[in-house]
Amino acid sequence: MPIIKNTHYKPPFYLFNQHLETIVPSAIRKVKGVKYERERIETQDGDFLDIDWVKNNNSRLIIASHGLEGSSDRPYIQGIAKLFSQNNWDVLAWNCRSCSGEMNRKKFLYHHGFTQDVEEVVSRAIANGYKEIVLIGFSMGGSLTLKYVGENGQDLYPQIKGAMAVSVPCNLSSSSKMLALKKNKFYQNRFMRKLDIKLRQKNEQYPGLLEIRHWKSFRDFHDFDTHYSAKIFGYQDAQDFYDSVQCLPHLMNIKVPTLILNALNDPMLTGDCYPESQAEANQNILLELTTHGGHVGFLQMGKVYTYAEERALTFFNETLRVYQ
């Protein structure tokens, strides 16, 4: 589909660079009034997932997937939950393994392509009788969302009517290189500190599982993914891991209306993270590139909801009208 180059969205005046556009929404934004109903589901491999519902007896449901080391309590997930629940949608916000406040059971955590857990969540939603389901993911959650709808292709559940990914690292290798840059070390180190805590907990669960070193000894995500991610999930090295789990190769197989919203000033994205050729070749993909927005930012002056959240509501409402 045609690519939208959006120059109309503007951040508040006080967010005058990409880092403020990224950090302020994450650190300061508060979304009030979201009350989840938590359910724990058992996975087929003997682990568990904690999923959080906002139910209003609607027939349509949005499933929201958070980013790396996020949770259903992140403001961008709660923003979706609040906006959609106010507009005749039910909401399912799920937590990746280890992200709900309790460590998971298995030796491994999760990753950008761990779509078997998306399948667990979607299956649970369908079992609840929803006839119209859409998926939205942010950052890593966007990668999970795109990979899931792409790898299922024609075999996707008919109840799934559309998908959206925000600030999604379609190419994990190029994204990891961006995070390794000196100007972006803040983000990388923040992720690494959180992951280090979890790896130490895993080593207590499974003594000798990994040689856990202080997080600063991992130079960057490439080093981390070589010594942890690739090893624990059975890949040769970081590059093999990236090539195998990223969503980029699956974009051409997407068969439902899908919006990818990425900001051109996102400090974590570059290169194929802006999949223009795939969008041009696949009539089901709409790629919207904004000049501003940062990474999972998109704040709007004087508004409760971000541009990404309002765009999602508009996109999915229009998508469902097509099916009616």
N, C-alpha and C positions, 0 to 999 in steps of 0.2 A: 504494500500500500504506500501511498505518498508519505514522505517523512515530514512531520510538522516541526518547523524551526520556530519555537515560541520565544518571541522577544517582548511579549506583553507582560509576563509575570515579572514583578519587581519585589524584592524583599524590603522589609522596613529599612528606613534610612540608616539606622544605627548598626545594621548588619552590613558593613561596607566591604567585607572580603569573604572569600570562600570558607575560611576557617570559622569566622563568627557565624556565618550562615549554617554551619554544621554543628558547632559546639553549643550555641545558645539554645536552640530548640531541644537538644538532648539533655542539657544540664538544668535549665531553668523552667521550661514549659511544664505546666501542670494542667491535667485534664480532670475535672471534678464530676462526680455524679455517676460514674460507671460502677455498677454492682454486678460482679460476676457470680455465677453459680458453678462451682467447680465439680468436675467429674474425673475420676481416674479410670483409664481404660488399660487393660492388659494387652500387650503386644504379642504377636504370634511367636516371637523368639524368646518370650519369658521375661520381658522388661515391662515398663509401664510408661504411660504418657498422661500428664495432667492437662486437661482441656477446660477452658473457661467459657461458659455460655452467657449470653444475654438473650433470653427467650421472651417473646411477646406474642406467641401463637401466630406468627406469620408463616406463609408457605415458602418464602424465599430466604436464603441463608447466604451470608458472606463468611468465608473461612479466611482468617488472617494469620500470616506467618511472620514471626519476628526475625530480626537480624542476629548476627554472631554475638553470642553472650548476652542476648536480650531476653525478653520474656513478654508475657501478655500484659505486664504492668508498664511497659514502655509507653511514653506519651503518644507516639505515632500509632500504636495499636489501640490504645484507649481512645484516641481521636476518631479512628475508624469505628470503634464500637459505639461511641456516643452518637456520632453523626448518623450512622446507618440505623441504629435502633430507634432514632427519632423519625426515621423516614420509612417505616414499615418493612424493616428487615430484621431477622434474627441474626445473631452474631455468634461465631465460634472462634475464639482466639486460643490457639494451642501453644504449648510450651515444648520446645525440644528437650530431649533427654538431658537431665541435670540442670535444667533452666527454670524449674518451677519452685525452687527453694529446697528441694530434696535430691540428693545424689541418686542417679539411676543404678540399676543392679548390674548391668552387663559391664564387661571390661572396657568397652568403647563408649564414646560420647555421641557425636553427630558430625555431619559435615555438609557442605554446600549442595551435595548431590544425593543426600540420604533420603530418597523419595519413598522408601518403604514406610516411613513414618507418616508421610503425607497420605499415603494409601490407607493407613490405619485410621487416620482422622476423617478422611472422606467417607470411608466405609461406615464409620460411626454416624456421620451426618445423614447418610442415605438410610440407615437403619431407623433413624428418627422420622423418616417419612418426608423429608424435604424434596420438592419436585424441581426447584430452580436453585442452583448453587453456583456461586462465583468464588473465585480464589484471588486473594491479593497477598503479595509478599514484599517485604522491605529488605533491601540489601541481600544478605544471605537467604532470607525468606523469599526474596524475588527469584533468586537462582533456583531454589527448590520448586517454586511455583512453575517457572518456565520449563524446567527439566521434566517435571511431572506431566504437564499437559502435552509436551513434545514427545516424550518417550512412549506415551500411551496412544498418541495420534488418533487414528480412527477407532481405537478400542476404548477411548475415554468414556466414562459413564455418561449416558445421555442427559442426566440431571445437571451436569456441569455445562454452563452456558457461556462462560467467559473467564478471563484471567487478566490480572494486572500486576506488573512488577515495577517497583520504585527504587531508584538508585542501585540498580542491580549490576554486580560485577560479572558480566557474561563471560569474560575471559579471566580466569583466576590467575594465570601466570602474569599477565600484564598488570592486574590489580595488585598482586603481591609486590611487584617491582615498584609500583607507585607508593605503596606503604613503606617501602624501604628507603625512600628518599628522605634526606635530612629534614626537609620542610614538613614531612608528614609523620615523623617518628613518634609524635605525641599519640596519634591514633594507634599505631602499631604497638607501642609500649603499653597502652591502656588495655588493649586486647590481651597482650601477653601476660600481664599481671593477673588478670582474671583466670586465664587458662592455666597458669602455673598453679594457682590454688587448687583447681580441680584435678590437675594431674597428680598433685601430692595426695589428694583424697583418694584418687584411684589406686595409688601405690599402697595406701593403707588397706583398701578393700582387697587388693590383689598383690600381696608382697612380692617384690621382685619383678613386677610387670614391666616396669620401665626404669631406666636410670634417670631419675629426676634431678635436673640441675637447676640452679638459680636461673630465673627467667632472663636475666641479662646475658647469660652465656649463649642464648639463642640470638644470633645476630639479626635475624629477620624472619618473616613468615616462611621463606623458602627453607631456611634451616630448621625451623620448627616442624614444617610439614614433612621434611625428609626424615627427621629423627622420631617424630611421633605419628603424624597422620598417615603417612605412607606405610609405616611399620605396622601399626595397629589394624589398618584396614586392608593390608595385603598387597600394597603397590610397591614398585621398585624404588621409586624416589619421589621427590616433590613434583617434578615435571610429569611423571607418569600419573600421579595422583590428580594433578590439575586437569590433565587431558581427559582423564577418565570420568571425573565427577562434575565438571562444569556444564552449564546449560547450553553453551554456544552451539555444539553440534546438533542439538535437538530442536533448534528454532525452526528449521525448515519443515519439521513434521507437525507443527502446531495446526490444529484444525478448528479451533474455536476463536472467536474474536478476542484479541489480546493486545493490551496497551502496555508499552514499555515507556516509562517516564524517567529519563536521566538528565541531570543537569550537566551542562558542558563545563562548569567550574567545579565539579565534584573532585575533591582532593584524592579520592581513592580509585578513580576510574580513568582509563585511557584506552586508546586503540580500539580493539574489538569489543570493548565494553559498550561501545556505541555501534550496534550491529546494523549499519545502514544497508549493506548489501543484502542481508537476510530479510530485512523489512521490505525492501523493494521487490524481492523475489517471492515473498509469501503474502498473499492477499489478506490473510487473517491477522497479520501483525501490523499494528500502528505504532510507530516509533516517534515519540515526542521529545524533542531536545530543547530544554530551556537554557537561556543564557545564564541565569542565576538559579540558586536553590541549594548549593552545597551538597552534602551527603545526608539524605533523609531529613532535609531541612524544610524549605518551602513555606516558611512563615509568611503571613500576610498582615500588613499593618491594620490594626483595629479590628481584626477578625478572630473568632474563636478557633476556626479550623484552618488547616494549612491548605495551600493550593493543591497538593497531592490528594488530600482527603476529599475536597470538593470535586476534584477532577474524577476521582474514583466513583463517587456517587452519580455524577452525570454520565460517565461512560457506561456503568453497569445498568442504570435505568434505561439508557438508550439501547443497550444490547438486548435487554429482556423484551423491550417493545418489538424488536425485530422478530423474536420468536413467537410473539402473540398474534 
